[in-house]
Amino acid sequence: MGGRIIFVNLFIAFLFCRAGLNAESKTKVYSALKSGDPAAMDVCLKNLAGDTTQLSAAYKGTLMMRRANFEKGVAGKLELFKKGKVILEDVIRQDSLNAEYRFLRLMIQENCPGFLKYHSNISDDATRVKQFYKNFSPDLKSVISDYAKTSAALKGIGE
């Protein structure tokens, strides 16, 4: 009997994992991005490693680009940033209408150094985020309105 219960619990856990990221995982990703804590970003990247959804890929790419700030040496920073950029841009290319993906890119583009020349989508992404803001989950709305307090492109959203 005990073995059957364990199997059922494992099966349920498997189904939830396959369903995609839960709200807690998303919250941890956004908290790590905001905190700038490389260890928190590493934990998130490790936790996302087995997830193959587009949303997970978008988070991985964004975390990698944000994490690049903390790499040692310019070459390491640039390499990690470029890897993350390829991942995020690929996800956006596959689903260019997804406003959360566009928000992730907007956060990076507004805050990355000018020499990276990764700023060309700020206006477009801000428009998409503003357009779909009302459709976001309450948790994501909270993240966006918090970010908007320091964002030139999203100024006033969520107030």
TILUMRO-98995 format. One record per residue (C-alpha): x, z, y. Coordinates in steps of 0.5 Angstrom, whole numbers, padded with zeros to 4 digits, always signed. Each point is the difference from the previous one (the first is absolute). Last residue first. Layout:
N
XZY/...
***
This chain:
159
+0000-0022+0106/+0001-0004-0006/+0004-0006+0003/+0002+0001+0007/+0007-0003+0000/+0001-0004-0007/+0005-0005+0003/+0004+0005+0004/+0000+0005-0006/+0002+0008+0002/-0008+0002-0001/-0002-0005-0004/+0004+0003-0006/-0005+0006+0000/-0006-0005+0001/+0003-0004-0006/+0001+0006-0005/-0007+0002+0002/-0003-0006-0001/+0004-0001-0007/-0003+0007-0002/-0007-0002+0002/+0000-0006-0004/+0001-0007+0004/-0006-0004+0002/+0000+0002+0007/+0007-0002+0001/-0001-0007-0002/+0000-0003+0007/+0005+0004+0002/+0005+0000-0006/-0001-0008+0001/+0002+0000+0007/+0006+0004-0001/+0002-0004-0005/+0000-0006+0004/+0003+0003+0006/+0006+0003-0004/+0001-0006-0004/+0007-0003+0003/+0004+0007+0000/+0005-0001-0006/+0006-0002+0004/+0004+0005-0003/+0004+0000+0006/-0006+0003+0003/+0001+0007-0004/-0007+0002-0004/-0005+0004+0003/-0006-0005+0002/+0002-0005-0006/+0000+0006-0005/-0007+0003+0002/-0003-0007+0001/+0002-0002-0007/-0004+0006-0003/-0006-0001+0005/+0000-0008-0003/+0000+0003-0007/-0006+0004+0002/-0003-0005+0003/-0001-0005-0006/-0001-0007+0003/+0007-0003-0002/-0001+0002-0008/+0005-0004-0004/+0005-0001+0007/-0001+0007+0001/+0002+0002-0006/+0006-0004+0000/+0002+0002+0007/+0000+0007-0002/+0004-0001-0006/+0005-0005+0004/+0001+0006+0005/+0001+0005-0005/+0006-0004-0002/+0002-0002+0007/+0000+0008+0002/+0004+0002-0006/+0006-0005+0001/+0000+0001+0007/+0001+0007+0000/+0005+0000-0006/+0004-0005+0004/+0000+0004+0006/+0003+0006-0003/-0004+0006-0003/-0007-0001-0001/-0005+0005+0004/-0003-0006+0004/-0001-0004-0006/-0005+0005-0002/-0005-0003+0005/+0001-0007-0003/-0001+0003-0007/-0006+0004+0001/-0003-0006+0003/+0002-0005-0006/-0003+0006-0005/-0006+0001+0004/-0002-0007+0000/+0002-0001-0008/-0005+0006-0001/-0005-0003+0004/+0001-0007-0004/-0001+0004-0007/+0006+0000-0005/+0001+0008+0000/+0006+0002-0005/+0004+0002+0006/-0005+0003+0005/+0002+0007-0002/+0008-0002+0001/-0001-0003+0007/-0005+0006+0002/+0006+0005-0002/+0005-0004+0003/-0004+0000+0007/-0001+0007-0001/+0008+0001-0001/+0001-0005+0006/-0004+0004+0005/-0002-0004+0006/-0006+0004+0000/-0005-0005+0002/+0002-0005-0006/+0000+0006-0005/-0007+0003+0003/-0003-0008-0001/+0002+0000-0007/-0002+0007-0002/-0007-0001+0003/+0000-0007-0004/+0002+0004-0007/-0006+0006+0002/-0005-0006+0001/+0001-0003-0007/+0004-0006-0001/-0002-0005-0005/-0005+0000-0006/+0005+0000-0005/+0002+0007+0002/-0007+0002-0001/-0001-0003-0006/+0006+0003-0003/-0002+0007+0002/-0006-0001-0004/+0003-0002-0006/+0005+0006+0001/-0006+0004+0000/-0003-0003-0006/+0006+0000-0004/+0001+0008+0002/-0007+0001-0002/+0001-0004-0007/+0006+0004-0001/-0003+0007+0001/-0006-0002-0005/
***
